[in-house]
Amino acid sequence: MTRTVPSKHMILLIAALLLLGQELNAGGKLGIYGIRMTPYGAAARDYARPGWGGGIHAVVPLESMANLVAFDGGLEVVNLLSATKFFQDRLTGLRTEQQTSQNYFRLFVGGEIGGHGNGFIRPHGGIHLALVHYRIDTDVVIPDDFDRENEIRQKLQEEGRTIFGYDMTLGVDLNFSNTWTIDGGVRYVKSFSLPQQLGDGSVTVHPDYFQIYLGVGISFNAFQGD
C-alpha cells in the first residue's frame, strides 16, 4: 500500500456521507482537527513516541432519531517517530545522517450518540472500526551544508503494514448558529497484530494510544446556503 491509498478511500467516504447528509439531515458537518497522540502501555511505548498529526471527518446525524444518533467517519495521519542520527568520519570529517520517520494512517467509520441538533453545547460519545496503516522510512543522507538540493540520499528501509483496529471517543462541540463548530475531545485507539518495529513478525504487539484532538467544523447548511 502506498501513502496515497488512504486518501483515495477517504474521498469515496466523504462523498458517500455527503449524499447521505442531503437525505437525512442538513445539520451534519465536515471538520478538520489537530491531534496529539500518546502511546499507552509498553507495546506502544517500545517503538513509538508521542506525536502530532491531523485529521478530517464527516458527521451525518439521523433526524428520524431526534439527532441523537449519527454516522461518522474520517482519516487521520500522525507522525509517531521522527529521528536523525549523526555519524562523522574521524579522518575525513565526512558527516552522514540516518533519518527515520514512522507515520500512522487511520481510516475509520462508526457512530456517535449525543447532541447533534440545534443546541450550542453538544456532548457525544462514539465507537469506530478502523483500518490502520503503519509506515516506517529510513534514509542515509550525506548532506550539503551550502545547498540542501545537492545532498546525496539513499533509501535504507521502506516498509508498511495494514491492520485493523477500533476506538472509543468522548467529545463535545460548540455549535455556532448551525453554521460552524469548535470540536474537541479524547479518544482511546487500539490496533491489532502489528509486527514489532515492522520487522520479521517474530514478536507481535497490539498497541494502544490516547489522543487529544481539537478542530473546527462547517455545517452542510453552509454548502446549501441555508
Beta strands, then each sheet from edge to edge (+ up, - down):
strand 1: 29-40
strand 2: 51-61
strand 3: 69-88
strand 4: 95-114
strand 5: 121-142
strand 6: 152-176
strand 7: 180-191
strand 8: 194-195
strand 9: 204-205
strand 10: 208-219
sheet 1: 1+ 2- 3+ 4- 5+ 6- 7+ 10- 1+
sheet 2: 8+ 9-
end
